Amino acid sequence: MMSTTTGSSTDLDKIRAAAQQLHGAISDAVAKRNGTIKADLEALSAKAKAVKDTVNASLGAQNEATKKHLKEAATDLDAMQKHAAEALQGSGQALQGSIRQTLADARASVQKVSEAVAAKRSAESPKTRK
């Protein structure tokens, strides 16, 4: 799947792409609005765990600013899994609320990983400004 042993910007780009795919898949599942959403949420919860594991595996090779954003992304992915689990147990308004929160958590994780990519690139760029 994706490399978890180095801390290059390319690895962070792969993590960001995986988080974006996760967000897109959740958006697609929400748009279906039929009985398959619960099955989709189970699969997406597993994918969220895989993305979080990759984020955690990459922490050691990152600078402090990048680590901060990645830890926040991992927290958002944890929350996404929690809300997806709640959605699996819910129905009606509770189900819809949990699904909306799951989507918001996924969106937040993408944002945090993007911020980590930006922090990493900023740290790697030559210090030419005064």
C-alpha positions in Angstrom: 0.0 0.0 0.0 1.9 3.1 1.1 5.4 3.4 2.6 5.4 4.1 6.3 9.1 4.1 7.0 10.3 7.4 5.7 9.2 11.0 6.3 9.5 12.4 2.8 7.0 14.9 1.4 6.1 12.2 -1.1 5.0 9.9 1.7 2.9 12.7 3.2 1.4 13.3 -0.2 0.4 9.6 -0.3 -1.1 10.0 3.2 -3.0 13.1 2.1 -4.3 11.3 -1.0 -5.5 8.4 1.1 -7.3 10.8 3.5 -8.8 12.5 0.5 -10.0 9.2 -0.9 -11.5 8.3 2.4 -13.4 11.7 2.5 -14.6 11.2 -1.0 -15.8 7.6 -0.3 -17.7 8.9 2.8 -19.3 11.6 0.7 -20.3 9.1 -1.9 -21.8 6.8 0.8 -23.8 9.6 2.3 -25.2 10.5 -1.1 -26.6 7.0 -1.6 -29.1 7.4 1.2 -30.1 3.7 1.2 -29.5 0.6 3.1 -26.0 0.1 1.9 -24.6 3.0 3.9 -24.0 0.9 7.0 -22.0 -1.6 5.0 -20.0 1.3 3.4 -19.4 2.8 6.9 -17.9 -0.5 8.1 -15.5 -0.6 5.2 -14.7 3.1 5.6 -14.0 2.7 9.3 -11.4 0.1 8.5 -9.8 2.4 5.9 -9.7 5.2 8.4 -7.8 2.9 10.8 -5.3 2.1 8.0 -4.8 5.8 7.2 -4.4 6.6 11.0 -1.9 3.7 11.3 0.1 5.1 8.4 0.0 8.6 9.9 1.3 7.3 13.2 4.0 5.3 11.5 5.3 8.4 9.8 5.5 10.6 12.9 9.0 9.6 13.9 10.6 11.1 10.8 8.8 14.4 10.9 9.7 17.9 12.3 7.7 19.2 15.2 5.3 21.4 13.2 4.5 18.5 10.8 4.1 16.1 13.8 1.6 18.5 15.4 -0.6 18.5 12.3 -0.3 14.7 11.8 -1.3 14.1 15.5 -4.3 16.3 15.0 -5.2 14.3 11.8 -4.9 11.1 13.8 -7.3 12.5 16.4 -9.8 13.4 13.7 -9.5 9.9 12.2 -10.2 8.4 15.7 -13.2 10.6 16.0 -14.3 9.6 12.5 -14.2 5.9 13.5 -16.1 6.6 16.7 -18.9 8.5 14.8 -19.0 5.8 12.1 -19.5 3.2 14.9 -22.3 5.3 16.3 -23.9 5.5 12.9 -23.8 1.7 12.6 -25.8 1.5 15.8 -28.2 4.4 15.1 -31.3 5.0 13.0 -33.3 8.0 11.8 -32.0 11.4 13.1 -29.2 9.8 15.2 -27.9 8.0 12.2 -28.0 11.1 10.0 -26.2 13.1 12.8 -23.5 10.5 13.2 -23.0 10.4 9.4 -22.7 14.1 9.2 -20.1 14.1 12.0 -18.2 11.2 10.3 -18.0 13.3 7.2 -16.9 16.4 9.1 -14.2 14.4 10.9 -12.9 13.0 7.6 -12.8 16.5 6.1 -10.9 17.8 9.2 -8.3 15.0 8.9 -7.7 15.9 5.2 -7.2 19.5 6.2 -4.7 18.5 9.0 -2.7 16.3 6.6 -2.6 19.1 4.1 -1.3 21.4 6.8 1.3 18.8 7.6 2.4 18.6 4.0 2.7 22.4 3.9 4.7 22.4 7.1 7.0 19.7 5.8 7.6 21.6 2.5 8.1 24.9 4.3 10.8 23.3 6.5 12.5 21.7 3.5 12.5 24.8 1.4 15.7 26.8 1.2 15.9 29.7 3.6 16.2 32.5 1.0 13.8 35.0 2.5 14.9 37.7 5.0 
